[in-house]
Amino acid sequence: MKLCSQCNRTYPDDNLKFCLSDGTPLVSAFDTIEEATVIKSLPYVQQTANPPRQGVNPLLAYLFVGALALLVGGAAVIWIRSDSGVSSNDKNEVSSAASNSPETKPDKEQERLNAQKANLREEQASLEKEKQRLAEERKKLEAQKNKSIESATVGQTISGILPTERIKFRRGSVEETIAGRIATKRDFVLRTRNGQYLSATVDSKGGCVVFDNGSTSTNYTTRAADSYLNLVNNCRGETNFSLTIYVR
């Protein structure tokens, strides 16, 4: 038999450990009786009774353990969430730092230089287009000029007068010979220096071609300017001639 030392309730089940009313640990009823007997048999000995031990209510123990488990679980959840939040913030900070770092942040000076280069390329392209346009216009003008010269040459050829032809000496040479045909009149010009001696002769079949002075030869001292040699054909029809110029 079991006895509750707190409420003195007895329990016939010896296997029961705690009181069902207050949770106090149960003791054997016989041990209590013997202890009481021993105490009563010694009236002259002052006994100091030990206070009854307070038992732990199983329900309270279960509640305490459950509350402790909830506290531990809640603390773990809070720690995990806070760690996850810190990691996320760290990642965001790292990402923000990486985006604002000098390596990834666009260099404004480089962007300005790139913009200037792009503008220069556009201006160069515009200049190239303008250059091509001017070249085309120049070609057109040259074509028109050549056409005009050809038309004038044809007209002069028909009338027997060709345009003035410039004579150029070979490098290091003081004499030059020109051969051609003449209908009525033909003029030649060459660059001379002041004080040079110029002599020229013309040869043609039958002596038809002469200088404008009526002779087949001419000579004079030059000036620093263009010197002209004018040929005249005194025969009918075109005549072959050979003109030799000597300058020293």
KOLVO-773520 format. One line per 3 residues: their letters; for each residue x, y, z of N, C-alpha, C. Coordinates in steps of 0.05 Angstrom, whole numbers. Atoms other than C-alpha are relative to their C-alpha. Last residue first. Layout:
a) X/Y/Z/X/Y/Z/X/Y/Z | ...
END
This chain:
rvy) -23/3/-18/1433/1549/-2480/5/26/15 | -1/-21/-20/1370/1536/-2520/24/-5/18 | -25/2/-15/1363/1496/-2585/1/24/19
itl) -5/-24/-17/1296/1483/-2617/25/-5/15 | -22/5/-19/1284/1435/-2676/6/26/15 | -9/-25/-13/1217/1435/-2713/21/-8/21
sfn) -17/7/-22/1199/1381/-2764/13/25/12 | -22/-18/-6/1141/1390/-2812/17/-13/23 | -17/9/-22/1087/1351/-2847/23/19/4
teg) -28/6/8/1039/1391/-2890/15/-10/25 | -17/5/-23/963/1397/-2887/28/-9/-9 | 2/26/-13/930/1425/-2948/20/-3/23
rcn) 27/9/-4/951/1484/-2991/0/-28/13 | 11/17/21/1020/1513/-2982/-28/-9/7 | 6/-16/23/1044/1573/-2942/-11/-17/-23
nvl) -1/17/24/1039/1537/-2876/-8/16/-24 | 21/-5/20/1056/1584/-2818/5/-18/-24 | -5/11/26/1094/1570/-2754/-24/5/-18
nly) 25/1/17/1096/1614/-2692/7/-11/-28 | -9/6/27/1151/1603/-2639/-25/-5/-17 | 18/12/19/1136/1635/-2572/14/-4/-27
sda) -9/-7/27/1182/1648/-2512/-18/-15/-20 | 6/19/21/1150/1647/-2443/10/11/-27 | 28/2/6/1185/1691/-2392/-5/-22/-20
art) 11/18/-20/1252/1708/-2363/-30/-1/-3 | 6/-13/-25/1277/1739/-2428/-11/-20/20 | 26/3/-14/1308/1706/-2488/-2/18/25
tyn) -6/2/-29/1363/1726/-2535/-26/1/16 | 1/-25/-15/1345/1713/-2608/7/-6/29 | -16/1/-25/1346/1661/-2663/-2/28/13
tst) 2/-24/-16/1302/1643/-2723/18/-3/24 | -16/0/-24/1302/1593/-2780/-4/27/14 | 0/27/-11/1257/1573/-2838/17/-2/25
sgn) -25/15/2/1244/1646/-2854/-3/-27/12 | -3/9/28/1178/1683/-2868/25/-16/-5 | -17/-20/13/1180/1722/-2802/6/-8/-29
dfv) 17/-23/7/1120/1681/-2779/17/23/-12 | 8/-16/-24/1164/1620/-2781/-16/24/-9 | -20/-19/-8/1163/1575/-2843/-9/13/26
vcg) 4/-10/-28/1126/1514/-2868/23/18/7 | 26/-13/-4/1120/1505/-2943/-3/12/28 | -3/-24/-14/1194/1492/-2954/-25/15/5
gks) 4/-23/17/1178/1442/-3008/4/26/13 | -2/6/29/1170/1388/-2957/-6/25/-16 | 24/11/11/1182/1415/-2887/4/-5/-30
dvt) -4/13/26/1239/1435/-2842/-26/-13/-9 | 23/16/8/1236/1485/-2785/6/-12/-28 | 2/4/29/1296/1515/-2749/-24/-18/-6
asl) 19/20/9/1302/1545/-2680/0/-2/-30 | 0/2/29/1355/1585/-2641/-19/-23/-8 | 19/19/12/1349/1609/-2570/3/1/-30
yqg) 0/-2/30/1405/1643/-2531/-18/-23/-10 | -6/25/14/1390/1653/-2457/0/5/-30 | -27/1/11/1395/1722/-2425/8/-26/-14
nrt) -10/-25/11/1333/1718/-2380/29/-4/-9 | -11/-18/-20/1307/1648/-2371/11/25/-14 | -29/-7/3/1262/1609/-2418/7/19/23
rlv) -9/-18/-22/1195/1572/-2414/30/4/-3 | -18/13/-19/1171/1545/-2481/9/20/21 | -10/-17/-21/1114/1562/-2529/18/-17/19
fdr) -14/15/-21/1091/1533/-2596/11/20/21 | -16/-15/-18/1040/1561/-2647/12/-19/22 | -4/15/-25/1010/1529/-2709/20/14/17
kta) -16/-14/-20/981/1559/-2772/2/-17/25 | -4/-28/7/950/1536/-2837/19/14/19 | 18/-7/22/944/1461/-2839/5/28/-9
irg) 11/-27/-3/1003/1436/-2798/-17/6/-25 | 13/-9/24/1027/1366/-2785/-12/27/5 | 29/0/1/1076/1341/-2733/-10/9/-27
ait) 10/5/27/1148/1332/-2712/-30/0/1 | 29/6/0/1182/1362/-2651/-8/-4/-29 | 11/1/27/1257/1364/-2638/-29/-10/2
eev) 24/16/3/1289/1385/-2572/-11/2/-28 | 11/1/27/1357/1412/-2554/-24/-19/0 | 2/-28/9/1388/1435/-2488/-13/1/-28
sgr) -3/-5/29/1379/1369/-2452/-3/29/-6 | -28/-2/8/1393/1357/-2378/5/5/-29 | -18/-8/-22/1322/1333/-2364/29/-1/-9
rfk) -8/22/-17/1283/1330/-2429/20/9/21 | -25/14/6/1258/1395/-2455/4/-23/19 | -16/6/-24/1185/1414/-2451/25/-15/-7
ire) -23/17/5/1149/1449/-2509/15/-4/26 | -24/-7/-16/1080/1478/-2496/21/-22/-4 | -11/24/-13/1029/1472/-2553/25/8/15
tpl) -28/-3/-6/985/1531/-2573/10/-24/15 | -7/-15/-23/917/1508/-2598/30/1/4 | 0/16/-24/909/1485/-2670/8/16/24
igs) -15/-12/-22/890/1528/-2729/-3/-18/25 | -28/1/5/869/1497/-2796/17/12/22 | -8/-26/11/796/1519/-2794/30/1/-6
itq) 15/-4/25/774/1447/-2787/9/26/-13 | -11/18/20/829/1436/-2737/-14/4/-27 | -25/-11/10/808/1497/-2699/13/-17/-21
gvt) 6/-24/16/736/1473/-2695/26/13/-11 | 12/8/26/758/1404/-2675/-5/24/-17 | -21/11/16/804/1434/-2623/-10/-9/-27
ase) -16/-22/10/748/1477/-2596/22/-10/-18 | 16/-14/20/702/1417/-2591/15/23/-12 | 2/16/25/757/1377/-2559/-16/13/-21
isk) -26/-2/14/771/1433/-2511/0/-16/-25 | -2/-27/12/697/1439/-2493/25/3/-16 | 18/-1/23/692/1364/-2483/1/27/-14
nkq) -13/15/22/754/1365/-2441/-18/0/-25 | -22/-16/10/723/1420/-2399/13/-14/-23 | 11/-23/15/656/1383/-2392/23/17/-13
ael) 11/11/24/693/1319/-2372/-12/22/-18 | -22/8/18/736/1357/-2324/-10/-10/-26 | -12/-25/11/674/1390/-2295/23/-6/-19
kkr) 19/-11/19/640/1322/-2287/10/26/-13 | -1/16/24/702/1293/-2256/-20/10/-21 | -25/-7/14/705/1351/-2208/3/-16/-26
eea) 5/-25/14/632/1341/-2190/25/8/-16 | 18/5/22/647/1268/-2176/-6/25/-15 | -15/14/20/707/1286/-2134/-17/-6/-25
lrq) -17/-20/14/666/1338/-2097/17/-13/-22 | 18/-17/16/613/1285/-2081/16/21/-16 | 9/15/24/666/1235/-2060/-18/17/-18
kek) -23/3/18/697/1287/-2014/-7/-15/-25 | -3/-25/14/629/1304/-1985/24/0/-19 | 21/-3/19/617/1231/-1971/2/26/-15
els) -5/18/23/685/1224/-1940/-22/2/-21 | -21/-12/17/673/1286/-1898/7/-17/-24 | 12/-22/15/607/1258/-1873/21/13/-18
aqe) 17/12/21/641/1192/-1855/-13/22/-17 | -18/10/21/695/1231/-1819/-16/-13/-23 | -10/-22/15/642/1270/-1781/19/-9/-23
erl) 22/-11/16/607/1206/-1761/10/24/-17 | 5/19/21/673/1175/-1739/-22/10/-18 | -21/-4/20/690/1238/-1700/-4/-19/-23
nak) 5/-25/15/622/1235/-1666/21/5/-21 | 22/5/18/633/1162/-1648/-7/25/-16 | -10/16/22/702/1178/-1621/-23/-5/-20
qan) -16/-18/18/673/1235/-1579/10/-16/-24 | 19/-17/14/620/1188/-1551/14/18/-20 | 14/16/21/672/1136/-1535/-19/17/-16
lre) -19/4/22/714/1190/-1500/-13/-17/-22 | -2/-25/14/653/1211/-1459/19/-3/-23 | 24/-4/16/638/1139/-1441/2/26/-16
qek) -1/18/23/710/1129/-1420/-24/3/-18 | -20/-11/18/706/1191/-1375/3/-17/-26 | 12/-23/14/641/1166/-1346/20/12/-20
dpk) -17/-23/-4/672/1099/-1328/-11/23/-17 | -10/-12/25/617/1048/-1324/16/25/6 | 14/-25/4/614/1014/-1256/11/14/-25
tep) 24/4/16/637/942/-1262/-15/27/-5 | -4/18/22/711/948/-1242/-25/-2/-18 | -12/-13/24/703/1012/-1202/3/-18/-23
sns) -30/2/-1/655/976/-1154/11/13/-25 | -11/-27/-4/583/1001/-1152/30/0/0 | 10/-17/21/553/937/-1182/12/29/2
aas) -12/8/25/599/894/-1140/-9/18/-23 | -28/-9/1/582/933/-1078/13/-7/-26 | -1/-29/3/508/925/-1093/28/11/-1
sve) 9/-6/27/516/851/-1105/1/30/-5 | -21/8/18/557/843/-1042/-7/7/-28 | -22/-19/-3/506/884/-1003/23/-6/-18
nkd) 9/-25/13/449/843/-1032/22/21/2 | 0/3/29/486/779/-1016/-7/25/-14 | -29/1/8/501/803/-946/2/-3/-30
nss) -10/-27/-1/428/822/-938/29/2/-9 | 12/-14/22/407/753/-961/9/29/-2 | -13/10/25/457/721/-914/-11/15/-24
vgs) -26/-11/1/432/765/-857/15/-8/-25 | 3/-28/7/360/747/-873/27/14/-2 | 8/-1/28/377/673/-875/-2/29/-9
dsr) -24/6/15/414/680/-809/-5/1/-30 | -18/-22/-2/355/716/-779/25/-5/-16 | 10/-22/16/308/663/-805/18/24/0
iwi) -2/7/28/350/607/-778/-9/22/-18 | -29/-1/7/359/641/-711/4/-6/-30 | -8/-28/1/284/655/-705/29/3/-9
vaa) 13/-12/24/268/583/-722/9/29/-4 | -14/11/23/319/558/-671/-11/12/-26 | -26/-13/2/292/605/-618/16/-10/-24
ggv) 4/-27/9/222/581/-632/26/15/-3 | 7/0/28/243/509/-627/-4/27/-11 | -24/8/15/280/521/-561/-6/0/-30
lla) -19/-22/0/221/560/-533/25/-7/-16 | 10/-21/17/171/507/-556/20/24/-1 | -4/8/28/214/452/-526/-10/21/-20
lag) -28/-2/6/218/490/-460/6/-8/-29 | -6/-29/4/143/500/-461/29/4/-7 | 11/-10/26/133/426/-474/6/29/-5
vfl) -17/11/22/182/406/-419/-11/10/-27 | -26/-13/0/148/453/-370/17/-9/-24 | 4/-28/10/78/429/-389/26/15/-2
yal) 6/3/29/100/356/-381/-3/28/-12 | -25/7/13/131/373/-314/-4/-2/-30 | -16/-24/2/68/410/-293/27/-5/-13
lpn) 12/-18/20/27/350/-311/16/25/-4 | -6/9/28/75/304/-275/-11/18/-21 | 24/8/14/68/346/-211/7/-8/-28
vgq) 4/-16/25/135/347/-177/-24/-11/-14 | -3/14/26/138/321/-106/-6/19/-23 | 20/-8/19/148/363/-44/5/-15/-27
rpp) -11/-8/27/187/327/7/-23/6/-19 | 7/19/22/155/327/76/11/11/-27 | 24/-8/15/192/370/125/-5/-19/-23
nat) -7/-11/26/241/331/166/-25/8/-15 | 11/13/23/216/322/237/9/14/-26 | 5/-21/20/261/346/290/-8/-13/-25
qqv) -2/7/29/257/298/347/-6/24/-17 | 12/-21/17/271/317/419/5/-7/-29 | -19/-10/21/286/253/455/-14/19/-18
ypl) -18/-20/-12/247/244/519/20/11/-20 | 12/-26/-7/186/212/488/19/21/9 | -21/-16/-12/224/157/451/-11/27/7
ski) -13/16/-21/172/105/436/23/15/14 | 16/-1/-25/129/155/398/13/-15/23 | 0/-28/-11/183/168/345/-15/1/26
vta) -26/-5/-11/195/94/334/0/27/13 | -3/16/-25/121/82/325/26/6/13 | 16/-12/-21/114/138/274/3/-14/27
eei) -14/-25/-7/172/111/234/-15/14/22 | -23/7/-17/141/41/236/14/25/9 | 9/9/-26/74/68/212/23/-6/19
tdf) 10/-23/-14/106/107/156/-9/-7/28 | -23/-15/-9/146/48/133/-8/24/16 | -12/14/-22/82/8/131/25/14/10
asv) 16/-6/-24/46/59/88/12/-14/24 | 14/24/-11/100/55/35/-13/7/26 | -17/17/-17/116/122/5/-16/-23/10
lpt) 13/17/-20/85/161/-52/21/-16/15 | -8/27/1/120/218/-89/-12/-16/23 | -21/5/-20/77/281/-88/8/-30/-2
gds) -25/8/13/39/293/-153/22/-5/19 | -19/-22/0/-17/333/-118/27/-7/-12 | 12/-26/-7/-79/292/-129/19/23/-3
lcf) 16/-9/23/-55/229/-166/-13/27/5 | 28/-4/-8/0/219/-116/-15/11/-24 | 7/-27/-8/63/193/-148/-29/2/7
kln) -23/-15/-10/98/125/-155/-8/27/11 | 5/-28/4/41/74/-165/22/16/13 | -16/-9/23/68/3/-169/-3/30/-5
ddp) -28/-5/-8/44/-12/-98/18/10/-23 | -18/9/22/-28/-4/-119/28/8/8 | -6/28/-3/-71/1/-54/20/-11/-21
ytr) 5/13/26/-66/77/-54/7/-30/3 | -12/26/4/-71/118/9/-9/-11/-27 | 18/17/16/-85/193/15/15/-26/-5
ncq) 7/24/-15/-47/226/71/-20/-18/-15 | 29/0/-5/-50/293/33/-9/-24/15 | 10/-28/1/25/309/33/-30/1/8
scl) -8/-14/-25/56/244/56/-10/28/1 | -9/-27/7/18/206/3/6/15/25 | 12/-22/-15/13/133/23/13/26/-10
km) -15/-25/2/24/70/-17/-15/22/14 | 17/-24/0/0/0/0/18/25/0
END
